[in-house]
Amino acid sequence: MAALFGARVRRLRTAAGLTQAEFGERTHVVSTRITQIERASGAKPTLELARALDVALGADGLLVDLWPYVYREAFPDWSRRFMECSARAVAIREYAAHVVPGLLQTKAYARAVLSVGRTLGSKEQLEERVALRMGRQERLGAPDRPELWVVLDEAVLRRPVGGRAVMREQLARLLGTTEEPHITVQVLPFDQGEHEVMGGSLTVLTMPDGSEIAYTEGVHYGQLIEDPDEVRYFALTYDRLRAAALPPLMSLDMIRSVMEDNHREAKVPSRSERRRLAQEQLQQSGGRQLRGGGRRVPGRRPRP
């Protein structure tokens, strides 16, 4: 992608009749930097530079649109492959143990998350990562938007990432998913106890051809899983988490309660009550596929 980006810059520059030195003056960089970009050598262009190049060449947004794909090449192969698959998935099922998933993050929350534990050279690099994450969210409003089903560990709601004001805005964003029928949010409460994905996060993607891909992630690593047998295991694991979580409406009540800082007064159903509600939901589904790409497992009951 860096080579493609450079080729487009070179073609547009040549068509405009500009030398590399002249083009560098217009974009406020040295001519050797233009050479690096056109040859796809050296550091990848920043988003700010991509915008400057685009304006100077009258590219009508082409270079800005290409930039995220160039930037992804800086990520490890497994991470880049996951982002590529996510961009094509028709259904995304995600369990988040520590932070709100990127597809539902507010800009301020994303900035707080991305600024921790990363070796960023500048604020500019941080803003580029934030812009890339916000750009991924645009697909949720596209005609080919995926079904998104998210299970949040209760810890995600309780940890005030970015401070109280940022967290309040983020919780409000989660509550706003009630107006988006293709998004479902559930909360896995603390009293559910141990489960198979403690300490990490899990995502199951359903691709356009019906195949599935799983992705597990910890603090400093990620693993893309494509072996069918392993993927089936993780898909079943996710279905168990979904069954153990609070039903969607009760989950939203908990999110609202945490946002209003009065969780002590919230009515959180007991385990037995949740089991009964889950059984009723399965009976009402009549064996139909669960919304969000999940599969109903005959005879499977939520863990006590």
Secondary structure, 3 states (H helix, E strand, C coil): CHHHHHHHHHHHHHHCCCCHHHHHHHHCCCHHHHHHHHHCCCCCCCHHHHHHHHHHHCCCCHHHHHHHHHHHCCCCHHHHHHHHHHHHCCEEEEEECCCCCHHHCCHHHHHHHHCCCCCCCCHHHHHHHHHHHHHHHHHHHCCCCCEEEEEEEHHHHHCCCCCHHHHHHHHHHHHHHHHCCCEEEEEECHHHCCCCCCCCEEEEEECCCCCEEEEEECCCCEEEECCHHHHHHHHHHHHHHHHHCCCHHHHHHHHHHHHCCCHHHCCCCCHHHHHHHHHHHHHHHCCCCCCCCCCCCCCCCCCC
